[in-house]
């Protein structure tokens, strides 16, 4: 009798979970009350003398997508690729990727986005992850600070910055 009761209960649970799995949409995200949607993609050329961690910078590209809420929380991604020359004159690509977790719009219309990032110096060393990330985005370019080290402002000469 007990075995039959357990079998019936398990069958009911399996059937109920199957109904829930097929009835609810897959991958539905939780609603985020947003004050701003930030999208940006661009490229630029650094002024002469710009460097980061000993690498002379020539130019770079950036892509940002984030949604901020009235509480200051945000969800989004950031990627910045910098190209330059190593100490021995070889081409080197530095990649900064990040997960945006908070953001605020500044009075001048620019955005400050904060989160956690990864720095890949592009020299064969292991990328450093879990670093503090701050990005200041304006219509003229992006300035990133990763792990407490500021990257020179990448001026936007191509692309767009859109804050809604």
LONU-240664 format. One record per residue: x, y, z of N, C-alpha, C, O in turn; residue in three letters. Coordinates in pm, 1 decimal. Atoms other than C-alpha are relative to their C-alpha. Example, Ala and Ser with C-alpha at 12.3 -4.5 7.8 and 13.67 -1.06 7.14 Angstrom:
# LONU-240664
R     n.xx     n.yy     n.zz    ca.xx    ca.yy    ca.zz     c.xx     c.yy     c.zz     o.xx     o.yy     o.zz residuo
R     89.0   -119.0      0.0   1230.0   -450.0    780.0     90.0    120.0      0.0    193.6    118.1     66.5     ALA
R    -82.0   -119.0     -6.0   1367.0   -106.0    714.0    -77.0    109.0     73.0    -26.1    219.8     89.9     SER
This chain:
# LONU-240664
R     n.xx     n.yy     n.zz    ca.xx    ca.yy    ca.zz     c.xx     c.yy     c.zz     o.xx     o.yy     o.zz residuo
R     81.1   -118.6      0.0      0.0      0.0      0.0     86.3    126.2      0.0     57.0    222.1    -71.5     UNK
R    -88.0   -115.9     -9.0    280.6    241.7     89.3     72.2     20.3   -133.5     88.3    133.3   -179.5     UNK
R    -67.9    -10.9    129.3    464.4    161.6   -235.8    -91.6     61.5   -104.6    -48.5    143.6   -185.6     UNK
R     95.5    -54.1     97.2    152.9    237.8   -435.3    -21.8    149.3     23.9    -30.0    225.9    -72.1     UNK
R     18.9   -140.0    -33.2    102.8    569.8   -253.0    121.1     81.3    -45.9    104.1    189.1   -102.9     UNK
R   -122.3    -69.0     42.6    466.8    671.5   -318.1      5.5      8.1   -152.4     41.8    112.0   -207.5     UNK
R     -0.3      1.4    147.0    437.2    570.7   -685.1    -97.6    101.6    -56.9    -64.8    173.6   -151.2     UNK
R    100.5    -95.4     46.1    119.6    773.9   -731.3     47.3    143.0     26.9     31.3    230.0    -58.7     UNK
R    -49.3   -133.7    -34.9    273.0   1075.3   -554.6    112.7     42.2    -94.1    112.3    155.0   -143.5     UNK
R   -110.1    -31.3     91.3    591.5   1061.1   -765.2    -50.4     24.4   -142.1     -5.1    117.4   -208.8     UNK
R     55.8    -19.2    134.2    394.0   1023.8  -1087.1    -70.6    134.6    -10.8    -59.5    202.4   -112.9     UNK
R     68.5   -129.3     -1.1    182.2   1327.0   -992.1    100.7    114.5     -4.0     81.9    211.2    -77.8     UNK
R   -103.9   -103.9     -1.0    492.4   1535.2   -917.1     69.1     11.8   -135.2     95.4    122.8   -181.7     UNK
R    -64.2     -1.7    131.8    654.8   1438.2  -1246.3    -92.0     62.5   -103.5    -48.0    142.5   -186.0     UNK
R     96.9    -57.2     93.1    340.2   1521.9  -1438.7    -14.7    150.1     21.7    -20.8    226.1    -74.9     UNK
R     13.7   -143.0    -30.3    305.8   1858.6  -1260.5    122.7     77.9    -46.3    109.9    187.7   -100.3     UNK
R   -121.3    -71.0     43.9    668.1   1951.1  -1329.8      7.8      6.6   -152.0     57.6    105.2   -206.3     UNK
R      1.4     -3.1    146.2    626.9   1859.1  -1697.4    -96.3    106.6    -50.6    -65.7    176.7   -147.1     UNK
R     97.0   -101.8     39.1    318.7   2080.4  -1724.0     60.0    138.6     20.6     47.0    224.8    -66.3     UNK
R    -62.0   -129.2    -28.0    506.1   2370.8  -1561.7    111.0     27.8   -101.8    121.7    139.5   -152.4     UNK
R   -111.3    -18.2     93.4    809.3   2318.0  -1786.6    -48.1     37.6   -140.0     16.0    118.5   -207.1     UNK
R     48.9    -30.1    134.7    602.1   2329.3  -2105.7    -92.6    120.4     -4.4   -106.5    183.4   -109.2     UNK
R     95.4   -110.7     -0.1    350.7   2593.6  -1998.4     67.9    135.6     12.7     19.1    234.1    -42.7     UNK
R    -67.7   -127.5    -19.3    598.6   2863.6  -1893.9    101.9     22.7   -110.8    166.6    -72.5   -154.4     UNK
R    -97.0    -28.3    104.3    813.5   3038.2  -2155.9    142.7    -20.0     50.4    174.0      9.2    165.9     UNK
R   -139.1     24.6    -35.0   1180.5   2943.7  -2158.6     79.2    128.9     -7.4     57.4    210.7    -96.8     UNK
R    -92.2   -111.3      4.6   1443.7   3202.6  -2077.0    -62.3    136.5     21.9     -2.1    237.3    -15.1     UNK
R     63.1   -128.3    -21.8   1200.2   3474.0  -1974.7     73.6     73.3    110.6     91.7     20.1    220.1     UNK
R    -74.1    -79.5    -96.7   1390.3   3748.9  -1796.2    -95.3     73.9     92.6   -209.0    104.9     57.0     UNK
R     78.2    -79.1    -93.7   1266.2   3928.6  -1491.7     -7.6    143.4    -49.6     87.5    194.0   -109.1     UNK
R     17.4   -138.5     43.0   1129.7   4275.1  -1560.2     92.2     90.8     79.4    109.2     73.3    200.1     UNK
R    -87.6    -96.8    -64.1   1369.5   4560.7  -1485.5    -58.8    137.2    -24.0    -74.2    179.8   -138.5     UNK
R     49.9   -137.2     13.9   1227.7   4904.9  -1415.0    118.8     88.0    -33.0    208.0    104.8     50.1     UNK
R   -120.3    -70.1     42.9   1469.6   5119.1  -1610.1    -23.4    149.2    -11.6   -131.4    194.4    -49.6     UNK
R     -1.0   -141.9     25.6   1549.8   5484.9  -1613.9     75.1     28.7   -128.9     42.3    123.9   -199.8     UNK
R    -80.6    -22.2    119.1   1805.4   5455.1  -1892.9     33.5   -129.7    -70.3     55.2   -233.4     -7.5     UNK
R    -56.6    106.3     81.6   1899.1   5227.2  -2175.9    119.9     61.9    -69.8    107.5    164.2   -137.1     UNK
R   -124.9    -53.0     54.2   2257.8   5280.9  -2283.8     53.0    -97.7   -104.5     77.5   -214.5    -74.4     UNK
R    -65.1     79.0    103.2   2393.5   5152.4  -2613.9    106.6     87.4    -64.3     84.4    205.6    -90.6     UNK
R   -110.0    -74.8     59.4   2723.6   5256.0  -2762.0     90.9    -95.9    -73.9    115.9   -207.5    -28.5     UNK
R    -99.2     75.0     76.5   2962.1   5129.3  -3025.4     81.8    101.8    -76.6     27.2    189.3   -143.8     UNK
R    -80.7    -99.9     67.4   3253.8   5319.2  -3158.9    145.3    -40.4    -11.2    188.7   -144.8     37.4     UNK
R   -143.1     18.3     20.2   3613.8   5346.8  -3255.4     66.1    135.9      8.5      3.2    238.9    -15.8     UNK
R    -70.5   -126.0     -9.0   3876.0   5607.6  -3203.7    150.0    -18.2     -5.7    202.2   -129.7     -2.5     UNK
R   -146.4     -3.5      6.3   4240.2   5706.5  -3224.3     48.5     79.2    120.4      0.3    189.3    146.7     UNK
R    -55.1    -68.1   -116.5   4439.2   5797.5  -2914.3     93.8    111.6    -43.4    158.6    101.9   -147.6     UNK
R    -98.8   -104.2     28.2   4639.1   6118.7  -2906.5    141.1    -54.2     23.7    158.9   -151.6     96.8     UNK
R   -139.1     43.6    -15.1   5017.3   6082.8  -2928.4     38.2     -1.1    147.5      0.9     88.6    223.1     UNK
R    -47.6     10.7   -137.1   5177.0   5969.6  -2604.3    -89.9    -78.2     92.6    -51.7   -103.0    206.9     UNK
R     90.6     76.5    -85.6   4877.9   5774.5  -2470.6     57.3   -139.6     23.4    102.7   -205.4    -70.2     UNK
R    -50.9    133.5    -31.2   4983.6   5457.0  -2290.8    -79.2    -60.7    114.7   -143.5     10.4    191.9     UNK
R     66.0     73.6   -106.9   4843.8   5190.6  -2059.2     89.0   -117.3     36.6    121.6   -200.1    -48.4     UNK
R    -87.8    107.6    -50.3   5059.8   4958.4  -1846.4    124.1    -18.5    -87.7    166.3   -131.4   -112.8     UNK
R   -122.9      5.5     78.8   5364.4   5043.6  -2058.5    -20.2    -23.3   -148.4     77.7    -29.8   -222.7     UNK
R     29.4     22.9    141.8   5192.3   4984.8  -2393.9    -39.2    133.6    -63.2   -131.5    199.8    -15.7     UNK
R     35.7   -121.8     73.1   5186.7   5280.0  -2636.4   -126.7    -29.3    -79.5   -129.2   -120.6   -162.0     UNK
R    130.2     25.1     61.7   4825.0   5303.4  -2752.4    -14.8     77.5   -130.2     25.2    193.5   -140.1     UNK
R     25.6    -63.7    129.3   4726.1   5378.1  -3111.7   -149.1     30.7    -15.9   -186.1    142.3    -52.3     UNK
R    143.4    -17.7     18.0   4348.4   5327.7  -3118.3    -75.1   -110.4     70.7    -16.9   -192.7    141.4     UNK
R     79.5    102.9    -63.7   4063.2   5114.1  -3004.4   -144.5      3.9    -43.0   -187.7     93.0   -116.2     UNK
R    143.6      9.9     25.8   3701.6   5009.8  -3026.1    -70.4    -27.8    132.3     -9.0    -77.1    226.9     UNK
R     76.7     29.0   -120.1   3424.9   4984.9  -2767.5   -142.7    -35.6    -36.6   -195.7      8.0   -138.8     UNK
R    140.3     35.6     12.0   3081.3   4833.4  -2730.2    -59.6     -9.4    139.2     -3.3    -74.6    227.2     UNK
R     63.4     -2.6   -131.3   2843.7   4892.2  -2439.5   -150.0    -17.1    -19.9   -209.2     43.2   -109.4     UNK
R    144.8     14.5     -5.5   2489.1   4779.0  -2370.7    -39.8    -17.5    144.7      1.9   -113.9    208.9     UNK
R     39.5      9.3   -140.8   2329.4   4843.9  -2032.1   -138.6     59.8     19.6   -183.2    145.2    -56.9     UNK
R    129.1    -53.2    -39.5   1995.5   4909.9  -1869.1      9.5     32.3    147.9     41.7    -54.5    229.0     UNK
R     -7.8    -42.2   -139.6   1984.7   5109.9  -1546.1   -139.4     20.3     56.3   -234.1     49.1    -16.9     UNK
R    129.5    -20.6    -66.1   1704.8   5135.3  -1292.3      7.3    122.3     90.2    114.7    177.6    113.7     UNK
R      7.3   -118.2    -85.4   1591.6   5416.1  -1067.8     71.0    -20.8    133.1    101.2     76.4    202.4     UNK
R    -69.6     28.5   -125.8   1759.0   5243.4   -772.3    151.2      6.5    -14.9    223.4     -4.3     84.3     UNK
R   -144.5     -0.5     23.5   2104.2   5267.9   -934.0     53.5   -133.5    -46.6    167.9   -142.8    -91.3     UNK
R    -41.7    130.9     49.3   2117.5   4899.6  -1019.9      0.2      1.3   -151.8    -72.4     78.4   -214.5     UNK
R     -6.7      9.1    145.4   2205.6   4807.0  -1374.7     34.8   -142.5    -40.8     86.1   -221.6     38.3     UNK
R    -36.6    127.5     60.5   2247.7   4507.4  -1600.5     56.9     32.7   -136.7     -4.8    105.9   -214.0     UNK
R    -55.4    -26.9    131.5   2476.6   4513.7  -1898.8    140.3    -52.2    -16.6    199.3   -110.5     74.4     UNK
R   -133.2     45.9     37.4   2802.0   4438.4  -2072.8     79.3    113.5    -60.1     24.0    210.8   -111.3     UNK
R    -92.0    -97.4     57.2   3103.8   4634.7  -2182.6    119.6    -74.9    -56.6    167.4   -171.2      3.2     UNK
R   -126.4     52.4     52.6   3397.5   4551.7  -2406.4     75.3    114.9    -65.5     20.2    191.6   -144.5     UNK
R    -88.9   -100.1     58.4   3687.6   4775.6  -2495.4    123.9    -73.5    -48.5    185.2   -149.4     26.6     UNK
R   -122.8     56.6     54.8   3971.2   4668.1  -2724.5     92.7    113.8    -38.9     55.5    204.7   -113.1     UNK
R   -100.5   -102.1     25.3   4284.7   4876.7  -2737.2    111.8    -62.5    -81.1    153.7   -174.9    -53.4     UNK
R   -114.1     53.3     73.3   4559.3   4833.0  -2991.8    116.1     96.5     14.7     98.9    218.2     21.0     UNK
R   -119.0    -81.3    -17.1   4912.6   4952.6  -2954.7    124.4    -79.9    -28.5    119.4   -184.5    -93.1     UNK
R   -129.6     63.6     22.3   5278.6   4859.1  -2956.7     64.0    -34.6    132.8     67.6     46.7    225.2     UNK
R    -66.4     44.6   -121.8   5460.0   4656.7  -2694.2    134.8     70.1     14.8    176.4    146.9    -72.0     UNK
R   -130.0    -61.4    -26.5   5791.4   4760.6  -2542.3    103.7    -34.8   -106.1    198.4     41.1   -126.6     UNK
R    -95.8     39.4    104.4   5974.8   4573.2  -2820.3    -53.4     28.1   -140.7      2.9    -18.7   -239.6     UNK
R     51.7    -44.7    129.0   5761.3   4722.6  -3097.8    -98.1    -92.0    -69.8   -132.7    -68.5   -185.5     UNK
R     96.6     91.7     60.5   5521.0   4434.6  -3160.5   -142.4     49.4     24.0   -170.4    114.7    124.6     UNK
R    141.1    -35.6    -15.4   5148.2   4487.7  -3214.1    -59.0    -75.8    118.9    -34.2   -195.2    136.1     UNK
R     59.6     62.3   -117.1   4952.2   4419.6  -2897.4   -142.9     48.5     15.8   -170.5    168.2      7.2     UNK
R    141.5    -30.6    -20.7   4576.0   4403.3  -2837.2    -34.7    -24.1    145.5    -13.6   -133.6    197.6     UNK
R     42.5      8.5   -139.2   4445.9   4471.8  -2487.2   -153.1     -3.9     -0.6   -217.7     77.7    -66.2     UNK
R    146.0     14.1     -4.3   4090.2   4359.0  -2410.5    -50.4     14.8    142.8     -1.8    -51.2    234.6     UNK
R     67.1    -18.6   -128.3   3875.2   4479.5  -2122.4   -145.8    -38.8    -20.9   -214.5     18.2   -105.6     UNK
R    140.9     38.7      4.9   3542.0   4305.3  -2071.1    -58.1     19.6    139.4     12.3      6.2    239.5     UNK
R     58.3    -22.4   -130.8   3298.1   4378.9  -1795.6   -148.0    -25.4      5.3   -218.3    -22.0    -95.7     UNK
R    140.3     17.2    -30.8   2964.1   4310.6  -1637.7    -42.9    120.5     81.3      8.6    143.0    190.9     UNK
R     45.9   -122.7    -63.3   2782.0   4631.2  -1545.1   -107.4    -35.1    103.2   -204.1   -104.5     72.0     UNK
R     95.1     29.6   -107.1   2597.6   4615.4  -1210.9    -64.8    124.9     59.3   -164.3    113.9    131.0     UNK
R     63.1   -124.0    -45.6   2524.0   4983.0  -1134.4     34.2    111.2    -97.5    134.7    105.8   -168.3     UNK
R    -25.2   -110.4     91.0   2497.4   5305.8  -1324.7    -83.0    121.9     35.2   -192.7    111.4     89.9     UNK
R     70.8   -124.9    -23.4   2398.6   5668.3  -1298.8     22.8     93.6   -117.7    128.2     92.3   -181.3     UNK
R    -14.3   -102.1    102.6   2334.7   5944.8  -1546.1     45.2    128.1     68.6    -12.7    170.3    168.7     UNK
R    -55.8   -122.4    -55.2   2539.5   6256.3  -1477.5    -75.5    120.7    -55.1   -140.3    110.6   -159.3     UNK
R     71.2   -120.4     45.7   2400.4   6611.8  -1509.3     34.1     42.5   -143.5    -49.3    102.8   -211.0     UNK
R    -39.5    -38.8    135.7   2595.3   6662.5  -1835.4    -47.6    -98.7   -106.7    -15.4    -82.3   -224.4     UNK
R     52.0     97.8     94.7   2418.5   6362.6  -1996.5     88.2   -122.8    -16.1     46.5   -220.5    -78.2     UNK
R    -87.9    116.5      6.3   2715.1   6126.2  -1964.5    -48.0   -105.0     99.8   -131.3    -76.1    185.8     UNK
R     37.1    109.4    -89.1   2682.0   5791.5  -1787.0    124.3    -51.3     70.4    232.3    -58.3     11.7     UNK
R   -104.6     69.0    -74.7   2894.4   5635.8  -1516.1    -52.2   -138.9     30.6   -154.8   -154.8     96.8     UNK
R     38.9    139.0    -17.4   2874.5   5257.8  -1516.7    105.2    -69.4     85.4    224.8    -49.4     64.2     UNK
R    -89.8     72.7    -89.6   3027.2   5035.8  -1246.9    -29.4   -148.3     -7.8   -141.0   -189.6    -39.0     UNK
R     18.8    144.0     -1.7   3081.1   4664.0  -1224.0    129.2    -72.9     25.3    218.4    -23.6     94.3     UNK
R   -115.5     87.2    -15.1   3334.4   4385.2  -1240.7     53.7    -32.5   -138.0    -23.2    -58.2   -230.6     UNK
R    -57.0     20.3    132.1   3578.0   4333.6  -1524.9    116.7    -95.9     -2.5    167.2   -140.7    100.4     UNK
R   -115.8     84.2     27.4   3851.3   4124.0  -1677.8     93.0     77.1    -91.6     48.6    141.1   -186.9     UNK
R   -101.7    -66.3     80.2   4174.9   4261.2  -1820.7     90.9   -104.4    -61.9    155.8   -181.5      8.9     UNK
R    -90.0     87.8     74.4   4360.3   4066.9  -2090.2     99.9     90.4    -71.3     64.3    161.4   -165.3     UNK
R   -102.5    -87.2     56.9   4686.6   4241.5  -2173.9     43.2    -43.0   -139.9    114.7     31.3   -207.1     UNK
R    -32.0     43.6    135.9   4720.7   4038.4  -2494.5    145.2    -37.4    -20.2    194.5    -39.9   -133.0     UNK
R   -141.8     34.5     10.1   5076.2   3937.3  -2415.3     27.9   -145.1     35.8    143.3   -184.1     53.1     UNK
R    -16.7    141.3    -31.6   5015.6   3571.4  -2336.9    -15.4    -31.0    148.0    -21.1   -148.0    185.8     UNK
R     21.5     25.4   -141.9   4971.9   3617.5  -1962.4   -147.4    -29.8     23.4   -232.7      3.9    -58.7     UNK
R    137.4     35.2    -34.5   4658.8   3489.4  -1792.4    -78.8    129.0     27.4    -31.2    215.3    101.1     UNK
R     81.7   -118.5    -27.1   4378.9   3750.8  -1796.4    -32.8     11.8    149.0    -55.9    -88.4    216.6     UNK
R     35.2    -25.4   -139.9   4309.2   3910.8  -1457.8   -149.5     28.6      7.9   -199.1    119.7    -58.5     UNK
R    144.6    -16.4    -12.1   3943.4   3878.4  -1357.0    -40.4     48.0    138.2     41.3     52.9    230.1     UNK
R     53.5    -43.7   -126.8   3722.2   4005.5  -1078.5     47.6    138.2     41.2     49.6    170.3    160.0     UNK
R    -51.8   -133.2    -28.6   3859.9   4358.8  -1105.7   -112.9    102.2      2.9   -211.2     89.3    -70.1     UNK
R     96.6   -109.3     -3.7   3664.9   4671.5  -1014.6      4.1     73.3   -133.7    111.4     98.0   -188.8     UNK
R     12.1    -64.4    130.9   3540.0   4843.3  -1330.3    -85.7    125.4     13.0   -194.1    122.2     71.2     UNK
R     76.6   -124.2      8.6   3427.9   5203.6  -1381.1     16.4     50.9   -142.2    128.5     63.4   -191.6     UNK
R     -3.3    -54.9    135.5   3335.7   5338.8  -1724.9    -80.0    128.9     -2.2   -195.3    132.3     40.7     UNK
R     68.8   -127.8     19.7   3248.0   5700.3  -1796.4    -20.6     16.0   -149.6     75.6     25.3   -225.8     UNK
R     36.3     -3.6    140.7   3065.7   5723.2  -2127.9    -66.0    132.8    -32.6   -161.6    173.7     33.3     UNK
R     61.3   -124.8     46.7   2990.0   6047.7  -2309.0     -7.1     -4.4   -151.5     41.8    -98.6   -213.9     UNK
R     11.7     -5.4    145.6   2911.1   6149.2  -2664.5    136.2      8.9    -67.1    148.5    -23.3   -185.3     UNK
R   -132.2    -18.4     60.4   3281.3   6219.3  -2719.8     93.3   -118.4     18.9    198.9   -122.9    -44.2     UNK
R    -86.2    116.1    -17.8   3424.9   5886.8  -2597.1    -25.2    -72.0    130.3   -126.0    -49.4    197.2     UNK
R     14.1     81.5   -120.3   3478.2   5646.7  -2311.4    132.0     -1.1     76.5    240.1    -11.2     18.4     UNK
R   -115.4     12.8    -89.1   3713.1   5643.5  -2013.9    -27.2   -117.2     91.7   -132.6   -123.2    155.2     UNK
R     16.8    120.2    -80.5   3762.4   5313.0  -1833.8    109.3     -5.8    105.6    225.8     22.8     78.2     UNK
R    -95.0     30.3   -106.0   3927.0   5239.2  -1500.7    -22.1   -145.8     37.3   -132.7   -184.9     74.4     UNK
R     10.2    142.7    -28.4   4000.5   4870.2  -1444.9    100.6    -35.5    108.7    220.4    -10.7     94.7     UNK
R    -88.5     36.5   -110.0   4139.9   4740.5  -1119.0     74.6    118.4     58.1    186.8    103.2    106.5     UNK
R    -62.5   -119.5    -56.0   4216.5   5096.1  -1008.9     94.9     72.1    -94.7    148.5    177.1    -59.3     UNK
R    -89.0    -62.3     97.5   4422.4   5176.6  -1320.6    -83.0     59.8   -112.7   -161.0    -10.2   -177.3     UNK
R     78.2    -69.8    102.8   4278.2   5435.5  -1559.3     63.0    -17.7   -137.7    184.6     -9.0   -154.6     UNK
R    -39.8      2.9    141.2   4295.3   5390.1  -1934.6    -24.1    141.5    -53.5   -125.7    202.6    -20.4     UNK
R     27.3   -132.1     57.7   4334.1   5716.4  -2127.0   -134.4     -0.3    -73.8   -176.9   -103.2   -126.4     UNK
R    128.6    -10.2     67.8   4005.7   5841.1  -2271.8     14.7    -36.8   -146.8     99.7     16.8   -217.9     UNK
R      3.4     38.2    141.9   3931.8   5672.7  -2604.7    -99.5     92.7    -68.4   -220.4     78.1    -50.5     UNK
R     92.8    -91.6     67.1   3789.9   5953.0  -2819.1    -77.8    -72.5   -109.0    -22.9   -155.6   -181.3     UNK
R     84.4     63.8    101.9   3498.8   5849.6  -3040.7     10.7     80.9   -128.8    -30.5    196.7   -135.4     UNK
R     -4.8    -64.6    131.2   3570.9   5930.7  -3402.9    -95.1    -67.0    -98.0   -120.7    -14.8   -206.5     UNK
R     95.0     73.7     83.3   3328.7   5673.8  -3545.3    -95.0    -72.5     91.5    -55.8   -110.7    201.8     UNK
R     96.3     73.4    -79.3   3014.0   5507.3  -3415.9   -101.4     92.0     65.7   -123.2    204.5     20.7     UNK
R    104.9    -76.3    -66.2   2745.1   5626.2  -3175.5     -1.5    -28.8    148.2     49.1   -131.2    194.2     UNK
R     29.8     15.4   -142.2   2654.7   5674.3  -2811.0   -144.7     41.4     15.9   -181.8    152.9    -20.8     UNK
R    141.7    -27.0    -12.8   2285.8   5653.9  -2727.7    -44.4    -27.4    141.9    -30.9   -139.6    190.8     UNK
R     54.1     13.7   -135.2   2134.3   5714.2  -2383.6   -146.6     40.1     -7.1   -180.0    153.2    -42.5     UNK
R    143.6    -26.4      6.0   1758.6   5687.4  -2362.9    -57.6      1.4    138.5   -177.8     22.0    155.1     UNK
